Amino acid sequence: MTRPSISAIIAAASILLCGAAQACPDLIAGVPADRLKALSRGVNADGWIADPRSAPPRRLLLQLRKAGMTHIRLPVPADFVMPRFAAKADIDRRLHTVDAVLNTLLALGYAVSVDLHSGERFNALQKDDPPGAMSEMKSAWGELARVMQRYPSDRVFAELLNEPDVDAAQWQGEVRELAGFIRRLLPQTTLITGPVNWQRADSLPGFTPLDDPNVVYAIHFYDPMVFTHQAHWDPAEPLHDITGLPYPIRADDPKVRELRERLAALDKRRALAMLDRAIPDRGIDKWLAPAAAWQQQYSRPIIINEFGVLKAGAPRDSRLRWLAGVTDYARQHCWGWTHWEMMQGFGLADAVTGKADPETLKALLGTR
């Protein structure tokens, strides 16, 4: 079989979106245009703060910047910068790493969003002791703000909390308090925040935007999960048993029929049920439509600052088609995007060579 070209994949992704390209939505005044442009194309640098030895190679960062990437999202594990969970010496060491990373990335021409990335211990605290969790978030942001104040506010942004794991009403109150606290420390900095429930697009309609106009609203996109998380790393997870699933997912696709038969023969009932619920797939435009409707209502800027497909089990052409479809939708709606991630399971680069995959870059950037 002839392998489809990247141009054909990008064209197919555009067709999958169905809707015609549209003009940028009107937005309230607040986030300067140059900052939205800086947030338009990016990638997550996961793991860099947790372990500086996992820093992406400089040549990869240069390659991505030359290709057109403008933004690095920098996850900072919350448990590493909160006094309840880490000793002061350890917190200072992490903050020193954040400072060094910001210096490196800004020198390479990137904008950076510093993401307070929640972990299991903080998530439990936020559910069990909300006032205690607020105290820890303020402490963490007080320290992070002192680092960020050394850098231009139009190049370094503050993401309040990744994927808050509480109910919507609790987070709605907390986010206002936390944003007000950070704004006093960083009066000119663009803030980034989003809804609960893994920051799904269909959770955004339940989130009321902040009164602060200098805020970008972030959603995460991994639908359909049966495709993006196939060959899951956890053997106990039903998605671990699904491999080779193409995109789009159609019942009449021979590969889909073959996969169903294989799962049935192996008595993988949970995986089979998940696959059957995903047929036929709704399409990228339908999955993301709730966020687009929310934007029409509130006129606030949006970024998809996490999206990706595990490389282990997804057919390569399908993975490229899905990635191209997501970024094409974002361009049509004038949203920013930030791929998850650089060099790990979802990575756009090869962990051995340290080089970005050219076809993945073309799919993301929409280039021919």
Beta strands, then each sheet from edge to edge (+ up, - down):
strand 1: 41-44
strand 2: 71-77
strand 3: 111-117
strand 4: 156-162
strand 5: 191-193
strand 6: 215-221
strand 7: 302-307
strand 8: 336-339
sheet 1: 1+ 2+ 3+ 4+ 5+ 6+ 7+ 8+ 1+
end
